[in-house]
Amino acid sequence: MPGRLLNKVAIVTGSSSGLGRAIALAYAAEGAKVVCADLSSTARKDVVIEKEQGKPTCEEIIKLGGVSIFFMADVGNSNDLECLVRAAVAKYGRLDIMVKNAGVAAAGADGLKLVHELSDKDWDNMMRVNSTGVFYGCRAAIKQMMTQDLHPSGDRGWIINTASVAGLVGFVGAGAYSASKGSVVQLTKSIALEYAPHKIHSNCLCPGVVNTALTKQLTEHPEMHDRIVGMHPWGRLGEPQDVARAAVFLASEDAGWITGVPLPVDGGYLAQ
């Protein structure tokens, strides 16, 4: 059976580890040509967990028989995102899917912070990567999608942003993170309305707490781990593959009449 994303061209930012790596691998397995984008093709040692170790994502895709290239990009730099899109089009002829996944977590080296404890630097860095970086990526992708012919499905493109359940509800100690992810949800909805007439889908993923390196500061202590698991009715943390499967769905023709949706992938967290 042909893959659900056969011959579609996808960019995945933050592809070297965590959700980005899982999404890139899932897209390649479904037949997409994947442009992996990150600050480095190999994840930093401080943002990788044991199960993510191995070849860089691009190399792993090629090893498994897929099609992929790597492009170094800082998502907080608008020129980098414009160059990223141009590189994808130069290599594969068009851009069908833009996954804006790269982000920074709420828990930094100093742990969670209340709003009055946040420095200007804390806030600015969170917004630069999680909010402004999503805008840069969406803008660059939309500019390209608007110029290209319709995909055989009748669609012109798919924008998929990684937000969070924290973009839909507040979290104590994560005010900047929640604000940044909330802006992603609202930008995603606005793009959906503006570009539906041009057949460009715009949706976002809202994961609960997923077992990645970015959450290990919260989950590595048994007491905290059990508390967080208890917040999710499904009784476990999410896994990157849980989110990747949803990302495949949103980029496929199965989601042909879906746009403007913040899709929770959260083990029931928001149902409470």
Salt bridges, closest charged atoms under 4 A:
GLU30 OE2 - ARG4 NH2 3.89
ASP46 OD1 - ARG44 NE 2.94
ASP74 OD2 - ARG128 NH2 2.56
GLU82 OE2 - LYS143 NZ 3.38
ASP96 OD1 - ARG94 NE 2.69
ASP110 OD2 - LYS113 NZ 3.56
ASP122 OD2 - LYS113 NZ 2.86
ASP155 OD1 - HIS201 NE2 2.69
GLU220 OE2 - HIS221 NE2 3.94
ASP226 OD1 - HIS225 ND1 3.40
GLU239 OE1 - LYS51 NZ 2.19
ASP242 OD2 - ARG236 NH1 2.92
ASP242 OD1 - ARG245 NH1 3.45
ASP254 OD2 - ARG4 NH1 3.21
